[in-house]
Amino acid sequence: MNPYMRLKFEELYDSRVMKTFRKLNLFNSLFKLYILYIKMLYRNKPWKIVMENTNACNAKCIFCPHKKMKRVIGIMSFSLYKKIIDECVDLGVTNISLYRIGEPFLDPFFIKKISYVKKKGVKFVSTCTNASLLTLNSIHDLLNSGLDEIEISIDGNSKYVYESIRVGLHFSLVKKNIQTLINLKKEGGFSKPIIKLNFVKTEINQSEIKSFLNEWRNDVDRIQISELHNWGDSLFNFDISEPHKNKSTNIFPCRALWTELCISWNGVVSLCSVDFEDNIIISNINEESIKKTWQNKRLHLLRMNYDKIPQCKSCTSPLSWLIY
């Protein structure tokens, strides 16, 4: 979401008008209409599949829960990956994101996986990386893989600030790798991938936003200034079969349950990409197809009780899901 648009939505949500709407339950009514529209669009298949090719990472970013994550570290096998992609193609899914929590280039078969999904005809394939592992050879392979968009996380415009946030990475190397990608894309006449830089705003780096924009805006396709979120307080354990005594709060709409599936490296389908520990499991793709998962009873119950799910009630990221 454009930073200006995000600000306007936050202002709208906190405005007196919206507070009155929520008090009169009009907000819930509008949300129900929104969900009805989403249901009509994506009744038979998800709009997007988020695939975690690996949850391994080579950085210890200060705002990322990866260093606290208890899930087993692994890389998705090519056989499981192929199964998922083939099912997506059969269903007509046109949007696949090869990234969740981790650094995708730690997967030695990552470029091969991108090439496979593009050869199968999936319209839009994206990934997100810290760019620290890019090499001349991998950039050449990436440009020829057919990848549609690469998002690069770079949260500073100086060595001190960047390395204070992206702990374990080297600013000069990352900057060099990004510039090499930009140059080789231009020199080769490649129209893809879209190069998008993502800058997560914190107290440490907010003074560098202006210089960051000035430095990169003429070289890349998009720049996104993101807000921190709380990862949905994913320490909760939630059982949808248990009654909840607390009254649900009016939360800002999140479309994830109605538009996408999030698949971990081992085939587990969890609540969404924010549920980094896979606390709420919907199914396992090794045992149940994407089509059956999309229409299974557990996902249906989660959708019906979205406003009672602890992670969702406390999550600060739904604004990022509103426009797509």
C-alpha positions as CSV (number, residue, x, y, z in Angstrom):
1,M,0.0,0.0,0.0
2,N,1.2,3.5,-0.8
3,P,2.4,5.2,2.4
4,Y,0.1,8.2,1.8
5,M,-2.9,5.9,1.3
6,R,-2.0,3.9,4.4
7,L,-1.9,7.1,6.4
8,K,-5.3,8.1,5.1
9,F,-6.8,4.7,6.0
10,E,-5.4,5.0,9.5
11,E,-6.8,8.5,9.8
12,L,-10.2,7.2,8.5
13,Y,-10.2,4.3,10.9
14,D,-9.4,6.5,13.9
15,S,-11.8,9.3,12.9
16,R,-15.0,10.2,14.7
17,V,-17.1,9.0,11.8
18,M,-15.6,5.5,12.0
19,K,-15.9,5.4,15.7
20,T,-19.6,6.2,15.3
21,F,-19.8,3.5,12.6
22,R,-18.3,1.0,15.0
23,K,-20.5,2.0,17.9
24,L,-23.6,1.5,15.7
25,N,-22.2,-1.8,14.2
26,L,-22.2,-0.1,10.8
27,F,-18.6,-1.0,10.4
28,N,-19.4,-4.7,10.8
29,S,-22.1,-4.4,8.2
30,L,-19.7,-2.8,5.7
31,F,-17.2,-5.5,6.5
32,K,-19.8,-8.2,5.8
33,L,-20.5,-6.7,2.4
34,Y,-16.7,-6.6,1.7
35,I,-16.3,-10.2,2.6
36,L,-19.4,-11.2,0.5
37,Y,-17.7,-9.5,-2.5
38,I,-14.4,-11.4,-1.7
39,K,-16.3,-14.7,-1.3
40,M,-17.9,-14.3,-4.8
41,L,-14.5,-13.6,-6.4
42,Y,-12.6,-16.5,-4.7
43,R,-15.3,-19.1,-3.9
44,N,-13.5,-22.0,-5.7
45,K,-9.8,-21.1,-5.5
46,P,-7.4,-18.7,-3.6
47,W,-6.3,-15.5,-5.2
48,K,-2.8,-16.1,-4.0
49,I,-0.5,-18.9,-2.7
50,V,2.2,-17.9,-0.3
51,M,4.9,-20.6,-0.4
52,E,7.7,-20.8,2.0
53,N,10.6,-22.4,0.0
54,T,12.7,-22.2,3.2
55,N,12.4,-20.7,6.7
56,A,16.2,-20.5,7.1
57,C,17.7,-17.1,7.3
58,N,21.2,-15.5,7.4
59,A,20.2,-12.3,9.3
60,K,18.9,-11.4,12.7
61,C,16.8,-8.4,12.0
62,I,15.7,-6.5,15.2
63,F,12.0,-6.5,14.3
64,C,11.7,-10.1,13.0
65,P,10.6,-13.0,15.2
66,H,12.8,-15.5,13.2
67,K,15.4,-15.6,16.0
68,K,12.7,-16.7,18.5
69,M,11.0,-19.1,16.1
70,K,10.8,-22.7,17.4
71,R,9.7,-24.3,14.1
72,V,12.2,-26.8,12.5
73,I,14.3,-25.1,9.9
74,G,14.1,-26.7,6.5
75,I,13.9,-26.4,2.7
76,M,10.8,-27.4,0.7
77,S,11.6,-30.5,-1.4
78,F,11.3,-30.1,-5.2
79,S,8.7,-33.0,-5.3
80,L,6.4,-31.2,-2.8
81,Y,7.0,-27.9,-4.6
82,K,6.1,-29.4,-7.9
83,K,2.9,-31.0,-6.5
84,I,1.8,-27.6,-5.2
85,I,2.6,-25.7,-8.4
86,D,0.8,-28.4,-10.5
87,E,-2.3,-28.1,-8.4
88,C,-2.2,-24.3,-8.6
89,V,-2.0,-24.5,-12.4
90,D,-4.9,-27.0,-12.5
91,L,-7.0,-24.7,-10.3
92,G,-6.1,-21.5,-12.2
93,V,-4.2,-19.7,-9.4
94,T,-2.4,-16.9,-11.1
95,N,-0.4,-15.3,-8.2
96,I,2.3,-17.1,-6.3
97,S,4.7,-15.6,-3.7
98,L,7.9,-17.7,-3.1
99,Y,8.7,-16.3,0.3
100,R,7.5,-16.2,3.8
101,I,9.9,-16.0,6.8
102,G,13.4,-16.7,5.8
103,E,15.9,-15.9,3.0
104,P,14.8,-17.7,-0.2
105,F,18.3,-17.7,-1.7
106,L,19.5,-20.1,1.0
107,D,17.5,-22.7,-1.1
108,P,20.0,-24.2,-3.6
109,F,17.2,-25.0,-6.0
110,F,15.5,-21.6,-5.7
111,I,16.1,-20.4,-9.3
112,K,15.1,-23.9,-10.6
113,K,11.8,-23.5,-8.7
114,I,11.2,-20.1,-10.2
115,S,11.8,-21.4,-13.7
116,Y,9.5,-24.3,-13.1
117,V,6.5,-22.2,-12.0
118,K,7.0,-19.7,-14.9
119,K,7.3,-22.5,-17.4
120,K,3.9,-23.9,-16.1
121,G,2.3,-20.5,-17.1
122,V,1.6,-18.9,-13.7
123,K,1.0,-15.2,-14.5
124,F,2.6,-13.5,-11.5
125,V,5.4,-14.9,-9.4
126,S,7.2,-12.8,-6.8
127,T,9.8,-13.2,-4.0
128,C,11.4,-11.1,-1.2
129,T,15.0,-11.2,-0.3
130,N,17.6,-9.2,1.7
131,A,19.9,-9.4,-1.4
132,S,23.0,-10.4,0.6
133,L,23.4,-13.7,-1.2
134,L,23.0,-12.4,-4.8
135,T,26.0,-13.1,-7.0
136,L,26.8,-12.3,-10.6
137,N,25.8,-15.8,-11.7
138,S,22.6,-15.9,-9.6
139,I,21.5,-12.5,-10.9
140,H,22.0,-13.7,-14.5
141,D,19.9,-16.8,-13.8
142,L,17.3,-14.8,-12.0
143,L,16.9,-12.4,-14.9
144,N,16.4,-15.4,-17.2
145,S,14.0,-17.3,-14.8
146,G,10.9,-15.2,-15.7
147,L,10.4,-13.9,-12.1
148,D,7.9,-11.1,-12.2
149,E,8.8,-9.2,-9.1
150,I,11.6,-9.1,-6.6
151,E,11.1,-7.2,-3.3
152,I,14.4,-6.3,-1.6
153,S,14.4,-5.4,2.1
154,I,16.8,-2.6,2.9
155,D,16.0,-0.5,5.9
156,G,18.6,2.1,6.0
157,N,20.7,4.5,3.9
158,S,24.0,4.3,5.8
159,K,26.2,1.5,7.1
160,Y,25.6,2.2,10.8
161,V,21.8,2.4,10.6
162,Y,21.4,-0.5,8.2
163,E,23.7,-2.9,10.1
164,S,22.0,-1.9,13.4
165,I,18.7,-3.2,12.0
166,R,19.7,-6.0,9.6
167,V,22.1,-7.6,12.1
168,G,24.6,-9.9,10.4
169,L,24.4,-8.3,7.0
170,H,26.8,-5.9,5.3
171,F,25.5,-2.7,3.9
172,S,28.1,-2.2,1.2
173,L,27.6,-5.8,-0.2
174,V,23.8,-5.5,-0.2
175,K,24.0,-2.1,-1.9
176,K,26.5,-3.4,-4.5
177,N,24.3,-6.5,-5.2
178,I,21.2,-4.3,-5.7
179,Q,23.1,-2.0,-8.1
180,T,24.4,-5.0,-10.0
181,L,20.9,-6.4,-10.4
182,I,19.6,-2.9,-11.7
183,N,22.5,-2.6,-14.1
184,L,22.3,-6.1,-15.6
185,K,18.5,-5.8,-16.0
186,K,19.0,-2.5,-18.0
187,E,22.0,-3.8,-20.0
188,G,20.2,-7.0,-20.9
189,G,17.0,-5.2,-21.9
190,F,14.9,-7.2,-19.4
191,S,11.4,-5.9,-18.6
192,K,11.2,-8.2,-15.5
193,P,11.5,-8.6,-12.7
194,I,9.9,-5.5,-11.2
195,I,12.5,-4.3,-8.6
196,K,10.8,-3.1,-5.5
197,L,12.7,-1.8,-2.4
198,N,11.0,-2.2,1.0
199,F,12.0,0.1,3.9
200,V,10.5,-0.8,7.3
201,K,10.3,2.5,9.2
202,T,11.6,2.5,12.8
203,E,12.8,5.1,15.3
204,I,16.4,4.2,14.3
205,N,16.0,4.8,10.5
206,Q,13.2,7.3,10.0
207,S,15.6,10.2,9.6
208,E,17.1,8.4,6.5
209,I,13.8,8.0,4.6
210,K,14.3,11.1,2.5
211,S,17.9,10.4,1.5
212,F,16.9,6.8,0.8
213,L,14.1,7.9,-1.6
214,N,16.4,10.4,-3.3
215,E,19.1,7.7,-3.8
216,W,17.0,4.9,-5.2
217,R,13.8,6.4,-6.7
218,N,15.3,6.8,-10.2
219,D,16.8,3.3,-10.4
220,V,14.1,1.0,-9.2
221,D,10.5,0.4,-10.2
222,R,8.9,0.8,-6.8
223,I,9.7,1.9,-3.2
224,Q,7.6,0.9,-0.3
225,I,7.9,2.5,3.2
226,S,6.3,0.0,5.6
227,E,5.2,0.3,9.1
228,L,6.2,-2.2,11.8
229,H,3.5,-4.7,12.9
230,N,3.3,-7.0,15.9
231,W,3.2,-10.4,14.0
232,G,-0.3,-10.9,15.5
233,D,1.0,-11.8,18.9
234,S,1.5,-15.4,17.6
235,L,2.2,-16.9,21.0
236,F,-1.5,-17.7,21.4
237,N,-2.7,-21.2,21.0
238,F,-6.2,-21.1,19.6
239,D,-8.7,-23.9,19.3
240,I,-11.8,-23.0,17.2
241,S,-13.8,-25.8,18.9
242,E,-13.6,-24.0,22.3
243,P,-16.2,-21.3,23.1
244,H,-14.8,-17.9,23.7
245,K,-16.2,-15.9,26.6
246,N,-14.8,-12.5,25.6
247,K,-16.8,-10.4,23.3
248,S,-15.2,-9.8,19.9
249,T,-13.8,-6.4,19.2
250,N,-14.3,-4.4,16.0
251,I,-11.1,-5.2,14.1
252,F,-10.1,-3.6,10.8
253,P,-10.9,-6.0,7.9
254,C,-8.2,-8.5,6.9
255,R,-8.9,-10.5,3.7
256,A,-6.2,-13.2,4.1
257,L,-8.6,-16.0,5.2
258,W,-10.7,-15.4,2.1
259,T,-8.0,-14.8,-0.5
260,E,-4.9,-16.8,0.1
261,L,-3.3,-19.9,1.5
262,C,0.1,-19.9,3.3
263,I,2.1,-23.1,2.9
264,S,5.2,-23.8,5.0
265,W,8.3,-25.6,3.7
266,N,7.0,-28.9,5.0
267,G,3.5,-28.7,3.5
268,V,1.7,-27.3,6.6
269,V,-1.0,-24.8,5.8
270,S,-1.3,-22.2,8.6
271,L,-3.6,-19.3,9.4
272,C,-1.6,-16.7,7.4
273,S,1.9,-15.5,6.8
274,V,1.9,-13.6,10.1
275,D,1.4,-16.9,12.0
276,F,5.1,-17.6,11.8
277,E,5.0,-20.5,14.3
278,D,2.2,-22.2,12.5
279,N,0.1,-22.1,15.7
280,I,-3.1,-22.4,13.8
281,I,-2.9,-25.3,11.3
282,I,-5.6,-25.6,8.6
283,S,-4.3,-28.7,6.8
284,N,-1.2,-30.4,5.3
285,I,-0.7,-30.3,1.5
286,N,1.0,-33.7,1.8
287,E,-2.3,-35.2,2.8
288,E,-4.9,-32.8,1.4
289,S,-5.1,-31.0,-1.9
290,I,-5.2,-27.2,-2.3
291,K,-8.7,-27.4,-3.6
292,K,-9.9,-29.5,-0.6
293,T,-8.0,-27.3,1.9
294,W,-9.7,-24.2,0.4
295,Q,-13.1,-25.6,1.2
296,N,-12.4,-27.7,4.3
297,K,-14.3,-27.4,7.5
298,R,-11.5,-26.0,9.6
299,L,-10.9,-23.0,7.3
300,H,-14.7,-22.4,7.1
301,L,-14.8,-22.3,10.9
302,L,-11.9,-19.9,11.1
303,R,-13.6,-17.6,8.6
304,M,-16.8,-17.7,10.6
305,N,-14.9,-16.9,13.8
306,Y,-12.3,-14.5,12.4
307,D,-13.1,-11.9,15.0
308,K,-12.5,-14.4,17.9
309,I,-9.1,-15.5,16.8
310,P,-6.6,-14.0,19.3
311,Q,-3.9,-13.4,16.7
312,C,-6.3,-11.6,14.5
313,K,-7.8,-9.5,17.3
314,S,-4.4,-8.2,18.4
315,C,-2.8,-8.0,14.9
316,T,-1.6,-4.6,13.7
317,S,-1.1,-5.6,10.1
318,P,-4.6,-5.8,8.5
319,L,-4.3,-2.4,6.8
320,S,-1.7,-3.9,4.5
321,W,-4.2,-6.4,3.3
322,L,-7.0,-4.0,2.3
323,I,-6.0,-3.0,-1.2
324,Y,-4.5,-5.4,-3.7
